[in-house]
Amino acid sequence: MSAVDLNSDLGEGFGRWTLGDDEQMLGIVSSANVACGFHAGDPASIRRTLRSAVAHGVTVGAHVGYRDLAGFGRRNMDVPDDELEADVAYQIGALRGLADAEGAVVTYVKPHGALYNTAAVDERVARAVAAAVAAVDPGLVLLGLPGSVALAAGEAAGLATATEAFADRAYTPEGRLVSRREPGAVLHDADDVARRMLRLVTEGVVTAVDGSDVAVRADSVCVHGDSPGAVAMARRIRDLFDAEGIELAAFAPARGSGPAA
C-alpha cells in the first residue's frame, strides 16, 4: 500500500474533565472519530474538536456508541432494535449539526467500544447500526473490522464500507481484538506499535498474541485517543510511514474534496 489512513477517537472529554490531547492528535492523524455525546463528549467540547479538525484539514467521522457515559461505552448492553437505530441516528444528526456550525463535513461512521465489538459478531445489532446510518445518509461510509458482520450488514444496506486495524491493540489468532479484560490487550511501546503497523501496511499481516501471523487488510489504522502515550504512538507511526514513503490519506474524504493531508 502506498497510502493509508490514520485515525483516532477524539472529542471524548466531558465538561471540565478532559481525556487525551485532541489538539496534538489532530496535527498527526488524517481522520478523527468524534464522540457524539452518548459514550463521551459534551456539545461544547465536541464543537472545539470539530473546529480544530477543520483547522488541521482532518476528515471527520461520527463515533457512535451505546448510551453509557458512566462506562465510557465499553459495557455490553441489550438495546431493542428500534431504540438502537434511533440512538445511532440521533448521534449522527447531533454531530452533523455541530459540524455544520464549524464548516466540517461528517463523511463516515464508526461504532465505539462495546457497540463496535458487538456489531462485529452480532447480526441483529449490526443490522440496526447499518439501518440507522443508511436512513440518515446512505452516502456515509461505515468503518469496521475486516470480515466482520458489521461491514457485511453495511454492504447489505447499500453503504460503502472501509476496514480498520488497531495499532495499540493485541490480536487473537482469529484476527479479532484481544479483550481489554485480558493482560496485554493494550499495547504501549511506540516503536513496537509503529513497526507492527508498518508490517501491516507493507505485508498485510500483524503478529497475534500466540506469535502467529494474521492476515489483516486495513484501509485505516486506529490509535485510541485515550490510550496512555497515544500521541507518541501516532507520531511514531506517522514518522515511520513518512520515512518509508507511505502517504497518510483519509479513506473517506469530504465529498467533493481531495484526501485530507
N, C-alpha and C positions, 0 to 999 in steps of 0.2 A: 504494500500500500504506500502510495506517495503522499497521501493526505489522510488525516483522521481528526475527528472532533475531540475536544477535551471539555468535559462538563463538570459542574459542581452543584451541590444542593445549597442554595443560598436563601437569604431573607428569613432565616429561622430564629431570629430573636423575638422577644415579646415584651412590649413596654420598656421598662428600664433594664430588662435582662437581655444581654447580648450573647450570641453564640457564633463563633467563627469570626473571620475577618473578611467580610464581603468585599471591601474596597481593594484589598490586595489580591484576592482571588480573581476579581473581575479584570485585573490587569494581566492575568495569566491565561484564563480559560477562554474558549470560543463560544460556549453555551452555558447558560445559567438556568437551573431548575429552581424556580422561585416558589417558595411556600405560599399557600393560598389561604392561610388562616385557620385551617382545621387541625393540623398537627403542630403548627408553629406559625409565627408571624402575626403582626397586627397591621392594620391599614397603613399607618404612618411609616413603619419600618419597611414594609413591603414596597411602598412607594419610593423610599430612598434607595432601595436596592435596584429598582427599575430605572430610576434616574441615573444611577451610576452605570448600569448596564448599557444604557443608551450612550453615555459619555465615552465608554470604552469600546463601543461597537460590538457588544456581545449579544448573541441571539438569545431570546427568552422563551422558556417553556413553563407550563403550569405543572407544579409539583403537588399533585392532589393526594389526599390521604384520608384515613378514617377520622371521624370527629373524636379526637383523642389528644387534647393538649397536655393532659397530665402524664400520659405515657409516651409523648412525642411520636404518636402514630405508629409505635412499634409493638403494640399489643394486638393480638388476634381478636377480631370482633365478628359477630354474626349479625350482619345487617341485611334486612329484606331487600330484594332486588330493586323494587321501585324506590325505596329510600336511598339505596346506594347510588342508583342512577341520578337521582335528584341532587344528592350531595356532591357528586363529581361534577355535574353540570353547573351547579351553584358556584363551586370553587373556580372553575374555568371562567365563568362570567365575571366573578369578582375580580380576578386578576386582569382580565381584559379591560375592565373599566378603569382600574388604576393604570394599566399600561397605556391606554388611550390618553390619559391625562399627562403622561410623560413622553408621548411620542414613540412608545415602544410597540412592537407587534408580537403577540404570542403565536408561535409557529408550531409548537408541539406540546404533547402531554406526557408526563412520566409519573406513574403512581409512586407513592412513597412508602417505605418501611413495610409494615405488615400487609398493607394493601398490595404493594408490589409483589411480595413473596407469595401471597395467596393467589393473586391473579395469574401468577406464572404457572400454577398447577391446578387451579380450581376453575372448571369451565363455567360454572354459574357466575362466579364473581368476575371472571374475565369478560363474559358477555355483557354484564351490567356496565362495566367500565367502558368497553368499546361502544356500547349503545349510547352512553352519555356523551362521549366525545363526538361521535358521528352526528348526534342530534344537535349539538351546539354548532359544530363546524366540521363537515366532512373533509375539509382541506387540511385539518390538523394532522400532524404525524404522531403516531404512538410509539414511544420508546420503551424497550424492554429487553429481557434476556433472550438470547438467540435460542430458537427451538422451543420457546415457551408457549403455553396455552394462551397467554395474554396476546401475543403477537398473532397467533392463528385466529383468535376472535376478532382482532382488529382488522385483519385482512378480509375475514368473512363479512365484516360490517362495511367494507369498502374503503378502509383507511389505508394510507401509506404507513409503513412501519420502518423502524430502524433498530438495529441491535446494539447492545451495550455490554461492555466489560467493566469490572470494578478493579481499580488499581490497588486499593487499600483493603481488599477482602481476600480471604483464602477460598480456594475452590475444592469441591469434592471431586473424586474421580469421574463422577457422572456429569460434571460441568455445572453443578449448582453451587450456590454460595454456602459456605460453612455457617451454621447457625451462630449468631452472636453469643449464644449461651455457652458455646464450646471454646476452650482455650485456644488461642492462636487464630481466632476468626478474623480479627482486625490486624492489619499489618502496619508497621510504624517506621521501618527503616527506609528513608527516602531513596537511597541509592539502589537498594534491592527492589523496591517498588518500581523505580524507573526502568531498571534492567528487565523486569518482568513484562512491563508494558511495551518496551522496545521489541522483545521477542514476540509478544502477541501481534504487534503490527507487522513485523517482518516475516515471521514464521507461521502465524496463525495458531499458536499454542500458548498455554500457561502451564506451570507446574502445579499439580494438585498436592494436597496435604500428604498423600502417600508416596510422593516422589514421581508419580507417573505424569506424562504429558497429556493434556486435554486440549482437543481442538476447540477453539473459540473464535468465531467471526464477529468482529465488532466494528460498527460504524462510528462509535463514540466510546470514550474512556472516561469513567467517573472517578473523581476524588471527593469523598464525602466532606462537606464543609465543616462538620462538627468533629471530625477525627483530629486527635492531637497531632500537631505538625502538618496539618493539611496544606498550608501554604507552601511549606518547604517541599513536600512531596510533589505538588502540582508544578512548582517552579523547576524542580529537578527533572520531571518528566518532559516539560517543555524544552528545557535546555538540551537534554539528550536528543529529543526529536529534532531540534534545530541543527544540532551537530551532525545528525545522520541524514539531513536533507528531507525530513518528513514534515510536511506543512500542516499547520493546525487550521482547520476549516470547519465551520458549523455544518452538521449534517442536514439541518433544516433551516436554511437562511430565510429571512423575511421574504414573502412572496413579492417578486418584482425587484429584488435586490440581489447583489452578489453575496458570496460567503463572508461571514464575519472574520476579521483578522484574528 
